[in-house]
Every structure is written in structure tokens, then in C-alpha cells.
Amino acid sequence: MTLLTFVCQLILCVLIFLELTQNICNKNAFVTMLTKCVVNYARWICATILHLSIVDGVIGSLERMKYALNHPYKF
């Protein structure tokens, strides 16, 4: 999972670099940047990294809720 996160972050950095170098002379760069497919790939990578980073927290929370439901006399 760490390798996947690293690869996603590396691809994201490359996509950002390409976006910056291609739009350096374009004055309407912000408008064209919103419509490019590269930005959608970058958003997908960010969403993937976000979801991978919170998986452990969600699993731990579910385990604590299951414990609380199975042992109500302790609460």
C-alpha cells in the first residue's frame, strides 16, 4: 500500500509539472486547466490517496463500535 501511495504521488507531481509547463505562456490557463482531462486524473489520484490514508482509522472505529455492541455491560 505504501508503494501504491508513493507511485500515485509521483504521478501527481508529474501531472502538476506538465500542467504548469504547458500553460506558462497561456493567459487563460485557469479556464483551460479546468476542462483538461489531466486535472481529472490528478483529482482521482488525490481521492485515492485520501481514501487509502483513512482506511486504518475507519477499521479501528468499526472494531471499537463492534466491541461496544458486544459488551454493553462495560459501558
Secondary structure as UniProt FT lines:
FT   HELIX           2..22
FT   TURN            27..28
FT   HELIX           29..35
FT   HELIX           37..70
FT   HELIX           72..74
//
